[in-house]
Amino acid sequence: MKLTLDLIEAFVRCRYKAFLKSTGQIGSPTEYELLEKRLANAYQERAVQQLAERYSPRDFAPGPLSLKDVLRCRHRLILNAVHDDEYLSVVIPAVERLLSGRKSEYGSVTFSPVNKVARPTKLLAAVLATAVGKTGIPVSYAKVVFGPRFSVTRLGLSGRNGCTHLGNEATSLLHDLEAIVKMQTSPKRFLNSHCAIRVSGAMPQRRHRPR
């Protein structure tokens, strides 16, 4: 199975849910999950519009472009960049290109409607950026647009001294996810109060929390 944005998001929230998704055992989404998804999509549409207004028309590409095209083009913001190979199949909400001297620096942009960038949101942004980096895009940071005022936080993944702590953590998490997908081995489970909501009937009644 290929890595997808949905699978990465599931893994960040619950490793066991990602395992179930990767093996086709996941049940139907709950009403809560469907509502959460609709709100997230509506927020992303508004946030993208706000983000695009910061760029001139010549610097902005509404997409869709492939990640290979992202490297060739000179746009500073590319929306809905697509990538599909044996490893990864995703639509990246936004890719940003910054000029750093004579070189281009790239970052992936994700969106969160809540007014705080919690740890799962940071990890999702970082793991997605790391996965994109494995396709050949030199991604050095992840950016999160969040909250009703479309605030922005930047998460460094690499720098002059190599990978940051978050960058190393994202690489490790991505490796663990790849192992789950390839080996089809269930991760260890621990008590967790929210898994019954997230897994939607595919979990046993006893609740678990990933390690």
C-alpha positions as CSV (number, residue, x, y, z in Angstrom):
1,M,0.0,0.0,0.0
2,K,1.2,3.5,-0.8
3,L,1.6,6.2,1.8
4,T,-1.2,8.8,1.6
5,L,-2.1,12.0,3.5
6,D,-5.0,10.2,5.1
7,L,-2.7,7.3,6.3
8,I,-0.1,9.7,7.6
9,E,-2.8,11.7,9.5
10,A,-4.2,8.5,11.0
11,F,-0.7,7.3,12.1
12,V,0.0,10.6,13.9
13,R,-3.2,10.3,15.8
14,C,-3.2,6.5,16.4
15,R,-0.7,4.0,15.1
16,Y,-3.3,1.2,15.4
17,K,-5.7,3.1,13.3
18,A,-3.1,3.5,10.6
19,F,-2.4,-0.2,10.7
20,L,-6.2,-1.0,10.3
21,K,-6.3,1.5,7.4
22,S,-3.3,-0.1,5.7
23,T,-4.8,-3.5,5.9
24,G,-8.3,-2.5,4.8
25,Q,-9.9,-3.3,8.2
26,I,-11.1,0.2,9.1
27,G,-14.9,0.7,9.5
28,S,-17.1,3.6,8.3
29,P,-16.3,7.1,9.6
30,T,-18.4,8.4,12.5
31,E,-20.6,11.5,12.2
32,Y,-18.0,13.3,14.3
33,E,-15.2,12.4,11.8
34,L,-17.3,13.5,8.9
35,L,-18.1,16.8,10.5
36,E,-14.5,17.4,11.5
37,K,-13.4,16.7,7.9
38,R,-16.0,19.1,6.4
39,L,-14.9,21.9,8.8
40,A,-11.3,21.2,8.0
41,N,-11.9,21.4,4.2
42,A,-13.9,24.6,4.5
43,Y,-11.2,26.2,6.6
44,Q,-8.5,25.2,4.2
45,E,-10.3,26.8,1.3
46,R,-10.5,30.1,3.2
47,A,-6.9,29.8,4.4
48,V,-5.6,29.1,0.9
49,Q,-7.4,32.2,-0.4
50,Q,-5.8,34.3,2.3
51,L,-2.4,32.8,1.6
52,A,-2.6,33.3,-2.2
53,E,-3.4,37.0,-1.7
54,R,0.1,37.5,-0.3
55,Y,1.6,36.6,-3.6
56,S,1.6,38.3,-7.0
57,P,-0.1,36.4,-9.9
58,R,3.3,35.6,-11.5
59,D,4.5,34.0,-8.2
60,F,1.4,31.9,-7.7
61,A,0.4,28.6,-9.3
62,P,-3.1,27.3,-8.4
63,G,-2.2,23.8,-9.5
64,P,-2.4,21.0,-10.0
65,L,1.3,20.5,-10.8
66,S,3.4,17.4,-10.1
67,L,6.2,17.6,-7.5
68,K,8.6,17.3,-10.4
69,D,7.0,20.4,-12.0
70,V,7.5,22.2,-8.7
71,L,11.2,21.9,-9.1
72,R,11.1,23.2,-12.6
73,C,8.8,26.1,-12.2
74,R,9.8,29.5,-10.6
75,H,6.5,30.0,-8.7
76,R,6.8,30.8,-5.0
77,L,3.5,29.2,-4.0
78,I,2.1,26.0,-5.6
79,L,-1.3,24.7,-4.6
80,N,-2.4,21.1,-4.7
81,A,0.8,19.7,-6.0
82,V,0.3,16.0,-6.8
83,H,2.6,13.0,-6.6
84,D,1.9,9.4,-7.3
85,D,4.6,6.7,-7.4
86,E,5.1,3.3,-5.8
87,Y,6.0,4.9,-2.5
88,L,3.7,8.0,-2.1
89,S,0.3,9.1,-3.4
90,V,-0.7,12.5,-2.1
91,V,-2.0,15.9,-3.0
92,I,0.0,18.4,-1.1
93,P,-2.2,21.3,0.0
94,A,0.6,23.9,-0.7
95,V,4.3,24.0,-1.4
96,E,6.2,27.2,-0.8
97,R,9.5,28.1,-2.4
98,L,11.8,30.7,-0.8
99,L,15.1,32.0,-2.3
100,S,18.1,31.5,0.0
101,G,21.0,33.1,-1.8
102,R,21.2,31.4,-5.2
103,K,19.4,28.3,-4.0
104,S,15.7,27.6,-3.5
105,E,14.4,26.4,-0.2
106,Y,11.1,24.5,-0.1
107,G,8.5,23.9,2.6
108,S,5.1,22.2,2.7
109,V,2.1,24.1,4.1
110,T,-0.7,22.5,6.0
111,F,-3.8,24.0,7.6
112,S,-5.5,23.6,10.9
113,P,-8.8,25.4,12.0
114,V,-8.1,25.3,15.7
115,N,-6.5,28.3,17.4
116,K,-3.4,26.4,18.7
117,V,-0.8,24.3,17.0
118,A,-0.9,21.2,19.1
119,R,1.7,18.4,19.0
120,P,-0.3,16.2,16.6
121,T,-0.6,19.1,14.1
122,K,3.1,19.7,14.2
123,L,3.9,16.0,13.7
124,L,1.5,15.7,10.8
125,A,3.1,18.8,9.1
126,A,6.6,17.5,9.8
127,V,6.0,13.9,8.7
128,L,4.2,15.0,5.5
129,A,7.1,17.4,4.7
130,T,9.6,14.6,5.3
131,A,7.7,12.3,3.0
132,V,7.7,15.0,0.3
133,G,11.4,15.4,0.8
134,K,12.0,11.7,-0.1
135,T,10.6,12.4,-3.5
136,G,13.4,14.7,-4.4
137,I,12.1,18.1,-3.2
138,P,14.6,19.6,-0.8
139,V,12.1,20.4,1.9
140,S,13.7,22.1,4.9
141,Y,10.7,23.2,6.8
142,A,7.0,22.7,7.3
143,K,4.5,25.6,7.8
144,V,1.1,25.5,9.5
145,V,-1.6,28.0,8.9
146,F,-4.0,27.9,11.8
147,G,-6.8,29.6,13.7
148,P,-9.5,32.1,12.7
149,R,-6.9,34.8,11.9
150,F,-4.9,32.5,9.7
151,S,-1.8,32.7,11.9
152,V,1.3,31.0,10.7
153,T,4.0,29.0,12.4
154,R,7.1,27.6,10.8
155,L,8.7,24.3,11.9
156,G,12.3,23.9,10.9
157,L,13.3,20.4,9.9
158,S,16.9,21.0,8.8
159,G,19.5,23.7,9.1
160,R,23.2,24.3,8.9
161,N,23.9,21.7,11.6
162,G,21.7,19.0,10.1
163,C,18.3,17.8,11.1
164,T,16.5,19.5,13.9
165,H,14.9,17.5,16.8
166,L,11.6,17.7,15.0
167,G,13.1,16.7,11.7
168,N,14.7,13.6,13.3
169,E,11.4,12.7,15.1
170,A,9.5,13.1,11.8
171,T,12.0,10.8,10.0
172,S,11.7,8.2,12.8
173,L,7.9,8.3,12.7
174,L,7.9,8.0,8.9
175,H,10.2,5.0,9.1
176,D,7.8,3.4,11.7
177,L,4.8,4.0,9.4
178,E,6.6,2.5,6.4
179,A,7.4,-0.6,8.5
180,I,3.7,-1.0,9.5
181,V,2.6,-0.7,5.8
182,K,5.3,-3.1,4.5
183,M,5.3,-5.7,7.3
184,Q,1.5,-5.5,8.0
185,T,2.4,-6.0,11.7
186,S,0.1,-4.6,14.4
187,P,1.8,-2.0,16.7
188,K,1.6,-2.4,20.4
189,R,-1.5,-0.9,22.0
190,F,-2.1,1.0,25.2
191,L,-5.1,2.5,26.9
192,N,-6.5,5.6,25.3
193,S,-9.8,7.4,25.8
194,H,-10.3,8.6,22.2
195,C,-9.6,5.6,20.1
196,A,-13.2,4.4,20.1
197,I,-14.1,7.6,18.3
198,R,-11.3,7.6,15.8
199,V,-11.5,4.0,14.7
200,S,-15.3,3.9,14.4
201,G,-16.2,0.3,15.2
202,A,-13.1,-1.3,13.9
203,M,-11.6,-1.4,17.4
204,P,-12.6,-3.7,20.2
205,Q,-14.5,-2.2,23.1
206,R,-11.4,-2.1,25.2
207,R,-9.6,1.2,24.3
208,H,-6.0,1.5,23.5
209,R,-3.3,4.1,23.3
210,P,-0.4,3.9,20.9
211,R,3.1,3.9,22.4
